[in-house]
Amino acid sequence: MRKLLFLLSALLFSATIFAQTGNIRGFVYEKESGEPVMFCNVFLKGTTIGAPTDINGMYNISKVNAGEYTLVATYIGYDTTEVNITLKSGQILSKNLEIGESSIKLNEVKISAERAEMKTEVKAASIKITKQDMEMIPTIGGEPDLAQYMQVIPGVVFTGDQGGQLYIRGGSPIQNKVLMDGMIIYSPFHSIGLFSVFDTDIIKNTDVYTGGFSAEYGGRVSSIMDIKTIDGNKKNIGGKLSANTFGSKLFVEGPLGNKGNTSFIFSGKTSYLDKSSELFYKYPTLYFDEKGLPYSYTDLYGKVSTKGKNGSKLNVFGFNFADKVNYEGISELNWNSKGIGSEFILIPGGSPVLIEGNFAWSSYNTILKEFESNGTIRERSSEINGYNMGMNFTYFQPKGKVKYGFDVHGFQTDYTTYNSVNSKVGIPVNTSDFSAYLNYQFNSTRWIVEPGFRLQYYGNIGASPEPRLGMKYIASDRMRFKLSAGQYSQNLQSTISDRDVVNLFTGIISTDVDLDGDYDQKLQKAQHLITGIEYDISNKIDFQLEGYVKDFYQLININRNMTSDDDPQFIVESGIAKGVDALVKYKGKKLYIWTVYSLGLITRNDGEREYNPHFDRRHNVNFVTSYKFGKNESWKADIRWNLGSGFPFTQTQGFYENLTFPDGINTDYTTANGDLGIEYAELNEGRLPYYHRLDASVSKSIKVNKKVNIDMTASVTNAYNRENIFYFNRVKYERVNQLPIMPSFGASITF
């Protein structure tokens, strides 16, 4: 009886204490544009109580004693904002703040938002990219691009300037999930590997998780790229108009109506590489005409955003991305990606919870026409379209947060091709998957612990339970140790084999295909283990070291060993990716340096042999530097140098006449003409030469008035004209190289 009375007393005492406290929450916005401010520090003056704003510009300070306070918002480069508040017991006080750009220039940056986040989030194997980061590397024609920045991230391997793809810590492109405001983007990069489909000016923030991501994300076995776009200026019309050697762009943003609650953004960019590049690059076709780079694209994006007084908001957006490659007389590739979606944030008045949701529909279709020497056209096509929707709920606590939610994804794929024995194959599939997750984060003085669990249910296959764990130990103010691990799965498969070296065509299918074995083998599965250390060498220098192991213990791959139509089209493989990545970053007022070294080893096993896939790059080095100089620091010079060891390839042992016996036993083999047969050596036992390339750019900024700015940029890609191999034509015995030296010039006006 005494124990029961003691327990009731304790509960009553706890409830009384809780009733004497309240919550303070709200959003921080830029005074000039109305855009949310990420990672701004909000605190109660004279106390150590506070919280940073998140990606939406929202802050939440839990269990604050009732009373009168001064609420302060501070951010680098902005004036400090202070406001007096009164908090009552049990109250959830919503207070939005505005901060304006500071007219006083700081001599140096003491604490970065990224470093502050390192002390409050696990974020193992994670890189945060902002627009300012992308402007630190050499630009092609003056326009920074996400594709160019992705190539310098630790653990990322880029396979070439033409038709190149990004491979993240051993994962192929289909194993990397790309989200834009919650919508799945199936083809984020153009066939010319220098450009992405995203306009840099619409990007607010990009989180790249190269492995070990939390239970919030699923559906892929290697990595996540989560892109958030801006809402648009809610107070003034603005934008940018730019043109350069290879393309042009228009970006416009501004308010809709006069209440300052609704805004729009529009972006359109196009490339005329296929015309302008004839001055810089010649490519021999079957007819030996000299043509430039046969690449062109057009990207359109639009968004409308509206917000309520308490910070709740709704975004509606749509896009159309198109890409075209035309090697005359050889092949013609066209792909189109389009979609429409919505994203919302709800702030319930009487509950300390943040509700986020999204609904989107998107599609991606691609067609490849190959022209045979006898005049026939062989066509391959692939299409995936469907919807995805989800909701997330976040409960804030004094020492952490609880986040849970669900996702629903329904889609159909249709793939048509010819297999290795020249039979036409069609693979239409309709399927769906559902997932639910729970993620708990606990913060103490020294520890951040983040256990999570995700349940993925694939409609035509079954369930995949996926535990996750993230941990960070804050050893000191400068040193932190981190770890993440988890189980991952997916049911999408690319029609490109891990053995293919060059292939512009990428088909996408569901792994609900014909396989020998049970249903459990129809999923791709992996386990990740990431460990690392973060060390702040000084206020300006960061050092990170990470080791990783990705066990792709179940992969679905094209069966390259087919000899007849009776053989399975797909096989189950396994693989291991392991390596170490080191990053040193210096960020001063004028000088920025980014140095990365990656050591990796990737193997695959198809049941008959172990081999290294074509993207197994043992050593990879990236050195990036940016320097501002001149009056008012209006000049900027950027340099990027990349060095990579050679990729594996299969050598040629010899050629022979391959008689196909078109008339069966009646074929006269003494007079019949056979096809050219190639005798290959062991799979990927050879290595291509080292790849290295230097890119540089110089830009000048001219401030016309407070709102109008003109930027001019001169740049050069492959500055010392290194002959990096693209592929080798075995039959013609011809080497085809990557891009030669390519100078460019661009100008833009921001208004």
Backbone hydrogen bonds, N-H to C=O, Kabsch-Sander energy under -0.5 kcal/mol:
donor,donor_aa,acceptor,acceptor_aa,energy
5,L,1,M,-2.4
6,F,2,R,-2.5
7,L,3,K,-2.3
8,L,4,L,-2.5
9,S,5,L,-2.3
10,A,6,F,-2.3
11,L,7,L,-2.4
12,L,8,L,-2.4
13,F,9,S,-2.6
14,S,10,A,-2.5
15,A,11,L,-2.5
16,T,12,L,-2.1
17,I,13,F,-2.4
18,F,14,S,-2.6
19,A,15,A,-2.2
20,Q,16,T,-1.1
20,Q,17,I,-0.5
21,T,18,F,-1.5
22,G,64,V,-2.4
23,N,91,Q,-2.5
24,I,61,I,-2.6
25,R,93,L,-2.7
26,G,59,Y,-1.7
28,V,57,G,-2.2
29,Y,97,L,-2.8
30,E,35,E,-2.9
31,K,99,I,-2.6
34,G,30,E,-2.3
37,V,28,V,-2.7
38,M,36,P,-0.6
39,F,53,T,-1.0
40,C,37,V,-0.6
41,N,74,T,-2.1
42,V,40,C,-0.6
42,V,51,A,-2.0
43,F,72,V,-2.3
44,L,49,I,-2.4
45,K,43,F,-0.6
45,K,70,T,-3.0
47,T,44,L,-1.9
51,A,42,V,-2.9
53,T,40,C,-2.2
54,D,58,M,-2.0
57,G,54,D,-1.9
59,Y,26,G,-2.5
61,I,24,I,-3.5
62,S,60,N,-0.6
64,V,22,G,-3.3
66,A,20,Q,-1.9
67,G,87,L,-2.1
69,Y,85,I,-2.4
71,L,69,Y,-0.5
71,L,83,V,-3.2
72,V,43,F,-3.0
73,A,81,T,-2.5
74,T,41,N,-2.6
78,Y,75,Y,-2.2
79,D,100,G,-2.9
81,T,73,A,-2.2
83,V,71,L,-2.0
85,I,69,Y,-2.8
87,L,67,G,-3.1
88,K,86,T,-0.5
90,G,21,T,-2.9
91,Q,88,K,-1.9
93,L,23,N,-3.1
93,L,91,Q,-0.7
94,S,92,I,-0.6
95,K,25,R,-3.0
95,K,93,L,-0.5
97,L,27,F,-2.9
99,I,29,Y,-2.3
102,S,77,G,-2.5
105,K,103,S,-0.5
110,K,108,E,-0.6
116,A,112,S,-2.1
117,E,113,A,-2.0
118,M,114,E,-1.5
119,K,115,R,-0.7
119,K,116,A,-0.8
120,T,117,E,-1.6
121,E,117,E,-1.8
126,S,123,K,-0.8
127,I,208,V,-2.3
129,I,206,T,-3.1
134,M,130,T,-1.9
135,E,131,K,-1.2
136,M,133,D,-1.8
137,I,134,M,-0.9
140,I,143,E,-0.7
141,G,139,T,-0.9
143,E,140,I,-0.9
149,Y,145,D,-1.6
150,M,146,L,-2.6
151,Q,147,A,-0.8
152,V,149,Y,-1.9
153,I,150,M,-1.3
156,V,153,I,-1.9
157,V,167,Y,-2.9
159,T,165,Q,-1.9
163,G,161,D,-0.6
163,G,191,S,-3.1
167,Y,157,V,-2.8
167,Y,165,Q,-0.5
168,I,166,L,-0.5
168,I,171,G,-1.1
169,R,155,G,-2.8
169,R,167,Y,-0.7
171,G,168,I,-1.7
175,Q,172,S,-1.8
176,N,173,P,-1.7
177,K,175,Q,-0.5
177,K,223,S,-2.5
179,L,177,K,-0.5
179,L,225,M,-3.1
180,M,183,M,-2.5
181,D,227,I,-2.7
183,M,180,M,-1.9
185,I,178,V,-2.7
186,Y,184,I,-0.6
190,H,195,F,-2.2
193,G,161,D,-2.5
193,G,191,S,-0.8
195,F,192,I,-1.6
197,V,188,P,-2.3
202,I,199,D,-1.6
203,I,199,D,-0.5
203,I,200,T,-1.1
204,K,228,K,-2.9
205,N,228,K,-1.8
206,T,129,I,-2.3
207,D,226,D,-2.4
208,V,127,I,-2.8
208,V,206,T,-0.6
209,Y,207,D,-0.6
209,Y,224,I,-3.1
210,T,125,A,-2.3
210,T,208,V,-0.7
211,G,125,A,-0.6
217,Y,214,S,-1.6
222,S,175,Q,-1.4
223,S,175,Q,-1.5
224,I,209,Y,-2.0
225,M,177,K,-3.0
226,D,207,D,-2.9
227,I,179,L,-3.0
227,I,225,M,-0.7
228,K,205,N,-3.0
230,I,202,I,-2.2
234,K,33,S,-3.3
238,G,253,E,-2.9
240,K,251,F,-2.7
241,L,749,I,-2.1
242,S,249,K,-2.4
243,A,747,A,-2.3
244,N,247,G,-2.8
245,T,745,F,-1.1
248,S,270,T,-2.0
249,K,242,S,-2.6
250,L,268,G,-2.6
251,F,240,K,-2.9
252,V,266,F,-2.6
253,E,238,G,-2.7
254,G,264,F,-1.9
256,L,262,T,-2.6
257,G,255,P,-0.5
263,S,305,S,-2.9
264,F,254,G,-2.6
265,I,303,K,-2.2
266,F,252,V,-2.7
267,S,301,Y,-3.0
268,G,250,L,-2.5
269,K,299,D,-2.5
270,T,248,S,-2.3
271,S,297,Y,-2.4
272,Y,246,F,-2.3
274,D,295,Y,-1.1
275,K,272,Y,-1.4
276,S,272,Y,-2.6
277,S,273,L,-2.0
278,E,275,K,-1.0
279,L,276,S,-1.4
280,F,277,S,-1.7
281,Y,277,S,-2.8
283,Y,291,K,-1.9
285,T,289,D,-1.0
286,L,328,E,-0.7
288,F,285,T,-1.7
291,K,283,Y,-1.1
291,K,289,D,-0.7
295,Y,293,L,-0.9
296,S,324,K,-2.1
297,Y,271,S,-0.5
298,T,322,A,-1.8
299,D,269,K,-3.1
300,L,320,N,-2.2
301,Y,267,S,-2.6
302,G,318,G,-2.4
303,K,265,I,-2.3
304,V,316,V,-2.7
305,S,263,S,-2.7
306,T,314,L,-2.4
307,K,261,N,-2.0
308,G,312,S,-3.7
311,G,308,G,-1.2
313,K,345,I,-1.8
314,L,306,T,-2.8
315,N,343,E,-3.3
316,V,304,V,-2.5
317,F,341,G,-2.6
318,G,302,G,-2.2
319,F,339,G,-2.2
320,N,300,L,-2.2
321,F,337,S,-3.9
322,A,298,T,-2.4
323,D,335,W,-2.6
324,K,296,S,-2.6
325,V,333,L,-2.9
326,N,294,P,-1.8
327,Y,331,S,-1.9
328,E,326,N,-1.0
330,I,327,Y,-2.5
331,S,327,Y,-1.9
332,E,369,K,-2.3
333,L,325,V,-3.1
334,N,367,I,-2.3
335,W,323,D,-2.3
336,N,365,N,-2.5
337,S,321,F,-3.4
338,K,363,S,-1.8
339,G,319,F,-1.9
340,I,361,W,-2.3
341,G,317,F,-2.9
342,S,359,F,-2.6
343,E,315,N,-2.2
344,F,357,G,-2.5
345,I,313,K,-2.5
346,L,355,I,-3.0
351,S,348,P,-0.9
353,V,351,S,-2.0
354,L,394,T,-2.3
355,I,346,L,-2.2
356,E,354,L,-0.5
356,E,392,N,-2.7
357,G,344,F,-2.1
358,N,390,G,-2.2
359,F,342,S,-2.1
360,A,388,N,-2.1
361,W,340,I,-2.6
362,S,386,G,-2.4
363,S,338,K,-2.6
364,Y,384,I,-2.6
365,N,336,N,-2.3
366,T,382,S,-2.6
367,I,334,N,-2.7
368,L,380,R,-3.1
369,K,332,E,-2.8
370,E,368,L,-0.5
370,E,378,R,-3.0
371,F,330,I,-2.4
372,E,370,E,-0.7
372,E,376,T,-3.0
375,G,372,E,-1.7
378,R,370,E,-3.0
379,E,377,I,-0.5
380,R,368,L,-2.6
381,S,416,T,-2.3
382,S,366,T,-2.2
383,E,414,D,-1.6
384,I,364,Y,-2.3
385,N,412,Q,-1.9
386,G,362,S,-2.1
387,Y,410,G,-2.0
388,N,360,A,-2.3
389,M,408,V,-2.5
390,G,358,N,-2.1
391,M,406,F,-1.8
392,N,356,E,-3.3
393,F,404,Y,-3.3
394,T,354,L,-2.4
395,Y,402,V,-3.2
396,F,352,P,-1.1
396,F,394,T,-0.5
397,Q,400,G,-2.6
400,G,397,Q,-1.3
401,K,441,Q,-1.5
402,V,395,Y,-2.5
403,K,439,N,-3.2
404,Y,393,F,-2.2
405,G,437,Y,-1.7
406,F,391,M,-1.9
407,D,435,S,-2.6
408,V,389,M,-2.9
409,H,433,D,-2.8
410,G,387,Y,-1.9
411,F,431,T,-2.4
412,Q,385,N,-2.4
413,T,429,V,-2.8
414,D,383,E,-2.3
415,Y,427,I,-0.9
416,T,381,S,-2.7
417,T,425,V,-2.5
419,N,423,S,-2.4
422,N,419,N,-2.1
425,V,417,T,-3.6
427,I,415,Y,-2.9
429,V,413,T,-2.8
431,T,411,F,-2.5
433,D,409,H,-2.8
434,F,457,Y,-2.9
435,S,407,D,-2.5
436,A,455,L,-1.6
437,Y,405,G,-2.4
438,L,453,F,-2.2
439,N,403,K,-3.3
440,Y,451,P,-2.5
441,Q,401,K,-3.0
442,F,449,V,-2.8
443,N,399,K,-2.8
444,S,447,W,-3.0
448,I,472,K,-2.2
449,V,442,F,-2.5
450,E,470,G,-3.2
452,G,468,R,-2.4
453,F,438,L,-2.3
454,R,466,E,-2.2
455,L,436,A,-2.8
456,Q,454,R,-0.6
456,Q,464,S,-2.3
457,Y,434,F,-3.7
457,Y,455,L,-0.5
458,Y,456,Q,-0.5
458,Y,462,G,-3.3
459,G,432,S,-3.1
459,G,457,Y,-0.6
461,I,458,Y,-1.7
462,G,458,Y,-1.9
464,S,456,Q,-3.1
466,E,454,R,-2.9
468,R,452,G,-2.8
469,L,485,A,-2.4
470,G,450,E,-1.4
471,M,483,L,-3.1
472,K,448,I,-2.2
473,Y,481,F,-3.1
474,I,446,R,-3.8
474,I,472,K,-0.5
475,A,473,Y,-1.2
475,A,479,M,-0.8
476,S,479,M,-1.9
480,R,534,E,-2.6
481,F,473,Y,-2.7
482,K,532,G,-2.5
483,L,471,M,-2.6
484,S,530,I,-2.3
485,A,469,L,-2.4
486,G,528,H,-1.5
487,Q,467,P,-1.5
488,Y,526,A,-2.7
490,Q,524,Q,-1.7
493,Q,509,I,-3.0
495,T,507,G,-2.3
500,D,497,S,-1.5
509,I,493,Q,-2.7
511,T,491,N,-2.8
513,V,511,T,-2.2
515,L,513,V,-0.6
521,Q,518,D,-1.2
522,K,519,Y,-2.4
523,L,520,D,-0.9
524,Q,490,Q,-2.5
525,K,554,Q,-2.7
526,A,488,Y,-2.2
527,Q,551,D,-1.5
528,H,486,G,-2.2
529,L,549,V,-1.8
530,I,484,S,-3.1
531,T,547,G,-2.4
532,G,482,K,-2.1
533,I,545,L,-2.3
534,E,480,R,-3.0
535,Y,543,F,-3.0
536,D,478,R,-2.5
537,I,535,Y,-1.1
537,I,541,I,-0.9
538,S,541,I,-1.6
542,D,540,K,-0.5
542,D,585,K,-2.8
543,F,535,Y,-2.2
544,Q,583,L,-2.7
545,L,533,I,-2.1
546,E,581,D,-2.6
547,G,531,T,-2.8
548,Y,579,G,-2.4
549,V,529,L,-2.0
550,K,577,A,-3.4
551,D,527,Q,-3.0
551,D,549,V,-0.6
552,F,550,K,-1.0
552,F,575,G,-1.7
553,Y,551,D,-1.8
554,Q,525,K,-1.5
555,L,573,E,-2.7
557,N,555,L,-0.5
557,N,571,I,-2.5
559,N,569,Q,-2.9
560,R,558,I,-1.1
562,M,559,N,-0.9
567,D,564,S,-1.4
570,F,514,D,-0.6
571,I,557,N,-2.6
573,E,555,L,-3.1
573,E,571,I,-0.5
574,S,605,N,-1.8
575,G,552,F,-2.0
576,I,603,T,-1.5
577,A,550,K,-2.3
578,K,601,L,-2.1
579,G,548,Y,-1.9
580,V,599,L,-2.3
581,D,546,E,-2.8
582,A,597,Y,-2.7
583,L,544,Q,-2.8
584,V,595,T,-2.4
585,K,542,D,-2.7
586,Y,593,I,-2.8
587,K,540,K,-2.4
588,G,591,L,-3.0
592,Y,626,S,-2.6
593,I,586,Y,-2.6
594,W,624,V,-3.1
595,T,584,V,-2.6
596,V,622,N,-2.7
597,Y,582,A,-2.2
598,S,620,N,-2.7
599,L,580,V,-2.7
600,G,618,R,-2.1
601,L,578,K,-2.3
603,T,576,I,-2.3
604,R,611,Y,-3.0
605,N,574,S,-2.7
606,D,609,R,-1.8
611,Y,604,R,-2.9
614,H,498,D,-1.7
616,D,613,P,-1.9
617,R,615,F,-1.5
618,R,616,D,-0.6
620,N,598,S,-1.9
621,V,643,L,-3.1
622,N,596,V,-2.3
623,F,641,W,-2.4
624,V,594,W,-3.0
625,T,639,I,-2.3
626,S,592,Y,-2.6
627,Y,637,A,-2.5
628,K,590,K,-2.0
629,F,635,W,-2.2
633,E,630,G,-2.1
634,S,631,K,-1.4
635,W,629,F,-2.3
636,K,699,S,-2.2
637,A,627,Y,-2.5
638,D,697,S,-2.7
639,I,625,T,-2.5
640,R,695,D,-2.6
641,W,623,F,-2.5
642,N,693,R,-2.3
643,L,621,V,-2.4
644,G,691,Y,-3.3
645,S,619,H,-2.4
649,F,686,G,-1.9
651,Q,649,F,-0.6
653,Q,679,E,-3.0
654,G,679,E,-1.5
656,Y,677,G,-2.3
658,N,656,Y,-0.6
658,N,675,D,-3.8
659,L,657,E,-0.8
660,T,658,N,-0.6
664,G,661,F,-1.8
666,N,663,D,-1.7
667,T,664,G,-1.6
669,Y,667,T,-1.1
671,T,668,D,-1.4
672,A,668,D,-2.3
674,G,672,A,-0.6
675,D,658,N,-2.8
677,G,656,Y,-3.6
677,G,675,D,-0.6
679,E,654,G,-3.2
680,Y,678,I,-0.7
681,A,651,Q,-2.8
685,E,682,E,-1.4
686,G,649,F,-2.2
688,L,647,F,-3.0
691,Y,644,G,-3.3
693,R,642,N,-1.9
695,D,640,R,-3.0
696,A,716,V,-2.2
697,S,638,D,-2.3
698,V,714,A,-2.8
699,S,636,K,-2.8
700,K,712,M,-2.6
701,S,634,S,-2.6
702,I,710,I,-3.5
703,K,701,S,-0.5
704,V,702,I,-0.8
704,V,708,V,-1.5
705,N,708,V,-1.5
709,N,750,T,-2.5
710,I,702,I,-3.0
711,D,748,S,-2.6
712,M,700,K,-2.4
713,T,746,G,-2.9
714,A,698,V,-2.7
715,S,744,S,-2.6
716,V,696,A,-2.7
717,T,742,M,-2.2
719,A,694,L,-3.6
721,N,718,N,-2.1
724,N,722,R,-1.4
726,F,736,V,-3.1
727,Y,736,V,-1.9
729,N,734,E,-3.2
730,R,728,F,-0.9
733,Y,729,N,-1.3
734,E,729,N,-1.4
736,V,727,Y,-2.8
738,Q,724,N,-3.8
742,M,717,T,-2.5
744,S,715,S,-2.8
746,G,713,T,-2.6
747,A,243,A,-2.5
748,S,711,D,-2.6
749,I,241,L,-2.6
750,T,709,N,-3.3
751,F,239,G,-2.5
